Amino acid sequence: MEVTCLQEYFKEGLRTVERISSKHTTLPVLQNILIKTEESGLSFQATNLELGCFTLIPSKIKSKGSIAVPAKVLSDIVNNFPNEPVQLQVNKQNYTLNIECGNIKMKIKGSSDEEFPLIPKIKDIDGIEIPKNDLIYNLQPLISLVSVSESRPEISGILFNFSGNLLTLAATDTFRLGERKISITNQQQEGQYILPLQCVQELIRIFSPINEETLLFLIDNNHVEIKSGKTTLVSRLIDGNYPNYTHIIPETTQGEIVILRDNFLQAAKAASVFTSRLNDVYLSFNAEDKTVNLKSEDSNKGSFDTKIETKEAKGEINNTVFNWRYLIDGLESFRDENISFSFCGEGKPGVIRPEKNKEKQLYILMPIKL
């Protein structure tokens, strides 16, 4: 193999796939990145057997070939390349990758591509196009809600529920739940699929900088293949059925406030300083004075008490107790200026939604039972 490419493209290809490679001790080949010539450029591939990534960069190919080289070695050296063309040459006799970039010359010991696992591809399925920016925007606040649980693997990922022209995303750790809905068009496939947390994290990392408007999803019973531009991410799906959480979404409330998100968030962060080991903050309000009272107390630290003005207030609630971390996570998951906070009664969950577009975003948090 003999190939020349621009340094920026080489770094981009490596950056895309390098974090997929595994620190697997029993299968050292998974610590490698496969560099291979293709019909339309030079490909970089990495896999940990659960997740795989393929990306293609422009290059001038003089002769075809491939080699698997350690991801860490390439990653450690690539940032020291000068802004000069990168020349790659493979010595097939001892599987060595020779790299020249400006005045830098190096040899990296590699291995045959025959040892490198194949990344599965999904064929003969119509894809689902999803607006990239909408998807990433709605996935980001759900990541912190995922519970990595060996006993309950079905909640160790994010639910993708395709129904009609709507994609519903959901994540939970059983203490709180987030749900987001995205409108999609030309949807041919319906069903519920659970994507692993690492897949979603890599989706956001890999595709955020790519200048494409949509992501193409191909899904079968075992895998999901996500494509955009010249990059493909493939992941195993999590087996099992996602919990039917719709019954915990309250249909009626005892009280509701509409409040400036930043004011509420600032007060919650201040209250967190004085919480006990239970992380408890106390919320109460009365519709007459249109204020929310936020309190916390710890016998060793002291106490905190503040009132926040609301835009709207309906009903009444007294001393409902929430975990301050979950409350702050919920408030930070929205970017809207105003949020709606609904209270459903003693021992029942609270529901945070944006003031507008309530039907497409929600965050549910369970109270602390003292």
Long-range contacts (C-beta under 8 A, 24 or more apart in sequence): 1-37, 1-63, 1-64, 1-65, 1-66, 1-67, 1-88, 1-89, 1-90, 2-61, 2-62, 2-63, 2-65, 2-87, 2-88, 2-89, 2-90, 3-37, 3-42, 3-59, 3-60, 3-61, 3-62, 3-87, 3-88, 3-89, 4-59, 4-60, 4-62, 4-85, 4-86, 4-87, 4-88, 5-42, 5-57, 5-58, 5-59, 5-60, 5-85, 5-86, 5-88, 6-58, 6-85, 6-86, 7-81, 7-82, 7-83, 7-84, 7-85, 7-86, 7-101, 8-83, 9-57, 9-58, 9-59, 10-57, 10-78, 10-81, 10-86, 11-78, 11-79, 11-81, 12-55, 12-57, 13-42, 13-43, 13-44, 13-55, 13-56, 13-57, 14-44, 14-74, 14-75, 14-78, 16-44, 16-53, 16-55, 16-206, 16-231, 17-44, 17-45, 17-46, 17-53, 17-54, 17-55, 17-71, 18-46, 18-71, 18-74, 18-75, 19-202, 19-205, 20-46, 20-47, 20-48, 20-51, 20-52, 20-53, 20-202, 21-46, 21-47, 21-48, 21-71, 22-47, 22-48, 22-49, 24-48, 29-68, 29-111, 29-115, 29-116, 29-117, 30-117, 31-70, 31-71, 31-72, 32-68, 32-69, 32-70, 32-71, 32-110, 32-111, 32-116, 33-68, 33-69, 33-70, 33-71, 33-74, 34-66, 34-67, 34-68, 34-113, 34-116, 35-66, 35-67, 35-68, 35-69, 35-88, 35-97, 36-65, 36-66, 36-67, 36-113, 37-61, 37-63, 37-64, 37-65, 37-66, 41-230, 42-88, 45-116, 45-119, 46-71, 47-116, 47-117, 47-119, 49-117, 50-196, 50-198, 50-235, 50-236, 51-196, 51-198, 51-199, 51-202, 51-233, 51-234, 51-235, 51-236, 52-117, 52-119, 52-120, 52-233, 52-234, 52-235, 53-119, 53-202, 53-206, 53-231, 53-232, 53-233, 53-234, 54-119, 54-231, 54-232, 54-234, 55-230, 55-231, 55-232, 56-230, 56-231, 57-230, 65-90, 65-92, 66-90, 66-113, 67-95, 67-97, 67-110, 67-111, 67-112, 67-113, 68-110, 68-111, 68-112, 68-113, 68-115, 68-116, 69-97, 69-108, 69-109, 69-110, 69-111, 70-108, 70-110, 73-108, 74-108, 77-106, 80-104, 119-234, 120-223, 120-225, 120-234, 121-225, 121-234, 122-218, 122-219, 122-220, 122-223, 122-224, 122-225, 122-234, 125-189, 125-218, 125-219, 125-220, 126-188, 126-189, 127-216, 127-217, 127-218, 127-227, 128-162, 128-184, 128-186, 128-187, 128-188, 128-189, 128-216, 128-217, 128-218, 128-219, 129-184, 129-185, 129-186, 129-214, 129-215, 129-216, 129-217, 130-167, 130-182, 130-184, 130-214, 130-215, 130-217, 131-182, 131-184, 131-213, 131-214, 132-207, 132-210, 132-212, 132-213, 132-214, 132-215, 132-228, 133-213, 134-182, 135-167, 135-182, 135-215, 136-203, 136-204, 136-207, 136-208, 138-169, 138-180, 138-182, 138-361, 139-169, 139-180, 139-200, 139-203, 139-204, 140-204, 141-178, 141-180, 141-332, 141-333, 141-334, 141-363, 142-169, 142-170, 142-171, 142-178, 142-180, 142-200, 143-171, 143-197, 143-200, 143-201, 143-204, 144-329, 145-171, 145-172, 145-173, 145-176, 145-177, 145-178, 145-329, 146-171, 146-173, 146-197, 147-172, 147-173, 147-174, 148-197, 153-238, 153-239, 153-240, 154-194, 154-238, 154-239, 154-240, 154-241, 154-242, 154-243, 155-242, 155-243, 156-196, 156-197, 156-238, 157-194, 157-195, 157-196, 157-197, 157-199, 157-200, 157-238, 158-194, 158-195, 158-197, 158-200, 159-192, 159-193, 159-194, 159-242, 160-192, 160-193, 160-194, 160-195, 161-191, 161-192, 161-193, 161-242, 162-187, 162-189, 162-190, 162-191, 162-192, 162-193, 163-190, 164-190, 170-242, 170-245, 172-243, 172-245, 175-323, 175-326, 175-365, 175-366, 176-326, 176-329, 176-330, 176-363, 176-364, 176-365, 176-366, 177-245, 177-248, 177-363, 177-364, 178-333, 178-362, 178-363, 178-364, 179-245, 179-249, 179-361, 179-362, 179-363, 180-360, 180-361, 181-359, 181-360, 181-361, 182-360, 189-219, 191-219, 192-241, 192-242, 193-219, 193-224, 193-237, 194-237, 194-238, 194-240, 194-242, 195-224, 195-235, 195-237, 195-238, 196-235, 196-236, 196-237, 196-238, 198-235, 199-224, 199-233, 199-235, 202-233, 203-233, 206-231, 206-233, 207-231, 207-233, 248-349, 248-364, 249-351, 249-362, 249-364, 250-342, 250-344, 250-348, 250-349, 250-351, 252-344, 253-315, 253-342, 253-343, 253-344, 253-351, 254-315, 254-316, 254-317, 254-343, 254-344, 254-345, 255-285, 255-287, 255-313, 255-314, 255-315, 255-316, 255-317, 255-342, 255-343, 256-312, 256-313, 256-314, 256-315, 256-340, 256-341, 256-342, 256-343, 257-285, 257-292, 257-310, 257-312, 257-313, 257-314, 257-340, 257-341, 258-310, 258-311, 258-312, 258-313, 258-338, 258-339, 258-340, 258-355, 259-292, 259-308, 259-309, 259-310, 259-311, 259-338, 259-339, 259-341, 260-311, 260-337, 260-338, 261-331, 261-334, 261-336, 261-337, 261-338, 261-339, 262-337, 263-308, 263-309, 264-292, 264-308, 264-331, 264-339, 264-341, 265-328, 265-331, 265-332, 267-294, 267-306, 267-308, 268-294, 268-324, 268-327, 268-328, 268-331, 269-328, 270-304, 270-306, 271-295, 271-296, 271-304, 271-306, 271-324, 272-296, 272-324, 272-325, 272-328, 273-301, 273-304, 274-298, 274-301, 274-302, 274-303, 274-304, 275-324, 278-323, 278-368, 278-370, 279-323, 279-324, 279-325, 279-368, 280-321, 280-322, 280-323, 280-324, 280-368, 280-370, 281-321, 281-322, 281-323, 281-324, 281-327, 282-319, 282-320, 282-321, 283-317, 283-319, 283-320, 283-321, 283-322, 283-343, 283-350, 284-317, 284-318, 284-319, 284-320, 285-310, 285-313, 285-316, 285-317, 286-313, 286-316, 287-313, 287-314, 287-315, 287-316, 296-324, 311-338, 311-355, 315-343, 317-343, 320-346, 320-350, 320-367, 321-367, 321-368, 321-369, 321-370, 322-350, 322-365, 322-367, 322-368, 323-365, 323-368, 326-365, 326-366, 327-365, 329-363, 330-363, 330-365, 333-363, 334-361, 334-363
